[in-house]
Amino acid sequence: MKTMSSFDKNESWIHNHKDNSNISINIKQHIKHGHHRAKYTFSDDPTDIIDLNIQKYNGFDHIQALHDYLEKMNLGKVEFTVFKCKSKSNIPAHYANIKLGNVSVASSFPEKYSLPEVAQQVAARNALYVLKKTHSYKNIPITQDISIVAERLEKELQKNYAGLFCDKVENIYKEVYSEQLPSNWLDLLSRLTTNIIIEDLPNQNKSILYYDASPADKKKHKEFLDTSLTESSENLLVMKLVDKTERTVTVASVDSNYTFWVLFVHDRINDEYDTLFKLMNMPSESKHFIKMFSIEVSDVYAVQIQEEWYRFKVSKIEDDSVIGIFIDLGMEWCVAKNNVMFLPPKFLKVSSQAIKCALTSLFFAPYFQVAQELFHKILFGKEFTLVPDNIECDVPLVTLYDGKCNMNDLIRKAIIEKTNFNKINGKCEKASLAYVGDGYLYLHSPNDTLTILESILDSISASRPLDTLYSKNSISPHKLYLVKCPELKLWSRAIVHDFIFTDQKFKVYFIDYGNYGFIDQDKFIDLKSFDLLLSAIGPQALKVSFHLFPPENLKDQSRSKALYEMLIDKSLDINVISTTSDGIQVVEIFDADDQSANRLSFNTQLYQRYLMRKYLFSSTVKAIFLRNSNVRLTHNS
């Protein structure tokens, strides 16, 4: 479907570079704190943390379901409140609370979420559960035949290999079958011969139910256990892409660095893992998962989530928390140390199921909000044809196809469209001034695109010397280059403006700032061959004309300086007045922090100042003329 291009090959330096993780950390820090190029701020870090729970709610709107239920039951309206807080890593987080009248119904607390909308979804889901339990189960019929109860419970317990507490069983039964269990159902069930095991937990004053495997399943498990195993975490087989064969995969998860994890579809290994998973979650086996007092990085343990056991590889230990990856799900997780359990070596027989991949030519895409949204919206949980482009990297570079649709191209085009700043549609709020020159203003968009670009370029240059990438080919006026701005002494995007030599330098235009500079002719990096996405994002400095001041009137140095000093470091509201014949927009600019009804635009203020000076100059000239005239008259007399 696709041949590997030059930029795909060049991209491998990022993935194979020993400081790859440092590049990511540096970019995040720069984005989070802004950077010294300009006074930009960025209040949140888009990649430090990803809410793993967002995957559960993708495609289902619990908030709408809650509103529908409230209307159906005539319960009134609820009020959502979102609270900002900090995670343990001091990262911005949110939790949500829902009130019905003056009563708090449910909350997402104590769980914190990186996205406020996800916190609201969790709270809505919890509220829906509480309300249904309170209002919907009052007149539900009771299932009288205990054999029917047993048959139904066996089906539900097969879906929950780790077992279910009896109160959870009652709720599931109501949800699924719209009937209630008899008050003495547990006692009646214990008298029947079924595949259900009832285990009493005296300390918790409750019971837990398990499904006991059928004879055929027991035989399969016995064959698995009888296999001679001497495996250790170091010998665990890791699933990899061994060649460039196209494969059908499901995107299982997207991690905090927005690399993603895939599972092969229709593969024999899936069946082997299914057997292992069932065995791990049998009570007779999981009881051997004992608490670990010494946990080592890179070792594989057993961790339970949502009442099911999974294999968990430790990547980092912080105080009382352990961060790692569920090797069969591809999910990153943070868990308390006392929840990390010993995993017997026999469960390392089957290779890990999830493969970590990155999208070719989109290494820096995750730092853009639109890409983060698309990754979850169009990738997670979907089937694709995976085409490996580079399997020699630590993280393989791949292209995903949905039929004939190239998903890499789709995401790249969406980023380009979302970050485009080539005109203002009527109005633009909270823009900022970049530069005043040649009679025009250059404006920066209120979005975070420039901050992200700066952070990426600065972090790359800090990670390795970029002078090794200088272009050996002829410099072209039709290409975008990466050059080191002499004034800022930082790397920036630029195009060649003039090939006239000045001390063996070319005059370049910095497309993200609106200013010009001179660069040595042999110090240009072809940005497209370096990174396709960074070369495709449009200029971030928009050239506009200042209303009431045609370019020829604004070329005056004192007037340009006065305008620059009026606008710099201010948040600006922009109104488009007209567009010139060559497509340049004429704008009127206001102080965004001044929301008074009679506020004056900066155009009017500068124009009034200009008229005042003109008037004073005219008056002064007239006074001098009159004085000189009086002197001459007196002299003549």
Order of alpha helices (4+ residues) and beta strands (2+ residues): alpha-alpha-alpha-alpha-beta-beta-beta-alpha-alpha-beta-alpha-alpha-beta-beta-alpha-beta-beta-alpha-alpha-beta-beta-beta-beta-beta-alpha-beta-beta-beta-alpha-beta-beta-alpha-beta-beta-beta-beta-beta-alpha-alpha-beta-alpha-alpha-beta-beta-alpha
